[in-house]
C-alpha cells in the first residue's frame, strides 16, 4: 500500500516502519520549550496522502509522558484522508505538566493507518438484549 509523504523540514529523520511494533513513530519538527501548564500544537513535519478508505490515528508513545512531561491533549488524533493538501502538516496538541524541552527529531507520538469505519445505519429500538453485562466497568468481575 503506497502512502505519499511530504516532509516540511529537510533535516527531519524520515519515517520508518520498525520490525517490532505496529505503530510508526512521529518526530517533533521543531525545538519546543514548554513551561508547566502551557499548551501548544507541536509540528510533526509531515503531511501524507493516505490510501482511499483509510485514516490515521495518532497517539502518544508509551514513553512520551515519562520523557517529556506532556499529555497529548486530545488523547488520540484522527487524520482523515482528505487532510492531504500541500499545506496540511500534521501536528499534535501538547499540554505540559512540568517544564520541558523537546528537541527537533525527538520521537513524541506514533501513528497507524487503519480502515475507515463502514457506513452505519442507526435504528432506534425500545429494547436491547434481555441479559445485561452488569454495568459500567463490569468486565472480568464475578
C-alpha positions in Angstrom: 0.0 0.0 0.0 1.5 3.3 -1.0 1.5 6.4 1.3 2.8 9.6 -0.2 4.7 11.7 2.3 5.8 15.3 2.2 8.5 16.4 4.7 8.1 20.0 5.7 11.7 20.1 7.1 14.7 18.9 5.1 16.6 17.6 8.1 13.7 15.6 9.7 14.6 12.0 10.1 12.4 10.1 7.6 9.6 7.8 8.8 10.4 4.1 9.0 8.4 1.0 9.9 10.3 -0.8 12.7 10.4 -4.6 12.8 8.9 -4.6 16.3 5.6 -2.9 16.8 2.7 -2.0 14.6 2.8 1.8 15.1 5.1 4.3 13.4 6.9 7.0 15.4 6.5 10.7 14.5 9.1 13.2 15.5 9.0 16.8 16.5 9.8 19.1 13.6 11.0 21.9 15.8 12.6 22.7 19.1 9.9 23.3 21.7 10.2 24.7 25.2 7.1 24.5 27.4 6.5 25.6 31.0 4.2 23.6 33.2 0.6 24.4 32.3 1.3 25.6 28.8 -0.4 24.2 25.7 1.0 24.2 22.2 0.5 22.4 18.8 3.8 20.8 18.1 4.7 20.4 14.4 5.3 16.9 13.3 6.9 17.9 9.9 4.9 15.5 7.7 1.9 15.6 5.5 0.5 12.5 3.8 -1.9 11.3 1.1 -3.4 8.3 2.8 -5.0 5.5 0.7 -8.6 5.9 -0.2 -10.8 4.4 2.6 -8.2 4.8 5.3 -7.4 7.2 8.1 -4.5 7.7 10.5 -4.8 7.5 14.3 -2.1 9.5 16.2 -1.4 8.6 19.9 1.3 9.3 22.4 4.2 6.9 22.6 4.4 4.9 25.8 7.4 7.0 26.9 6.1 10.4 25.9 4.9 11.4 29.4 7.9 10.0 31.2 10.4 11.6 28.8 8.8 14.9 28.1 6.1 15.5 30.8 3.5 16.3 28.1 0.0 14.9 27.6 -1.4 14.7 24.2 -4.4 16.9 24.8 -6.9 15.1 22.7 -5.7 11.6 23.7 -5.9 10.3 20.1 -5.9 12.3 17.0 -7.6 11.2 13.8 -6.3 12.3 10.4 -8.8 11.9 7.6 -7.5 11.0 4.2 -9.0 14.3 3.0 -6.3 16.2 5.0 -3.8 15.8 2.3 -3.1 19.3 0.8 0.3 20.8 0.2 0.0 22.8 3.4 -1.7 20.1 5.6 1.1 19.5 8.1 0.4 17.1 10.9 0.6 18.5 14.4 0.0 17.2 17.9 -1.7 19.1 20.7 0.6 19.0 23.8 -0.1 20.1 27.4 2.9 20.3 29.7 2.6 19.1 33.2 6.2 20.2 34.0 8.8 22.4 32.4 10.2 20.6 29.4 12.2 20.9 26.3 11.5 18.8 23.2 14.2 18.8 20.5 13.7 18.6 16.8 13.7 14.9 15.8 12.6 13.7 19.2 10.1 10.9 18.8 7.0 12.2 20.6 3.9 10.4 19.2 3.1 7.5 17.0 0.5 6.6 14.3 -1.1 3.8 12.4 -3.2 3.7 9.3 -6.5 1.9 9.7 -9.5 1.3 7.5 -12.3 3.8 8.0 -15.4 2.9 9.8 -18.1 1.5 7.3 -21.3 3.4 6.6 -23.7 2.8 9.5 -27.4 3.0 9.9 -28.7 3.8 13.4 -32.0 2.2 14.2 -34.0 3.3 17.3 -35.4 0.4 19.3 -37.3 0.1 22.6 -35.3 -2.8 24.0 -31.9 -4.3 23.5 -30.9 -7.9 24.6 -32.6 -9.3 27.7 -29.3 -10.1 29.5 -27.1 -7.2 30.5 -23.4 -7.4 31.2 -23.6 -5.9 34.6 -22.9 -2.2 34.3 -20.0 0.1 33.5 -16.7 -1.3 34.5 -18.0 -4.8 34.9 -15.6 -6.7 32.6 -14.0 -9.6 34.4 -16.0 -9.3 37.6 -17.7 -12.3 39.0 
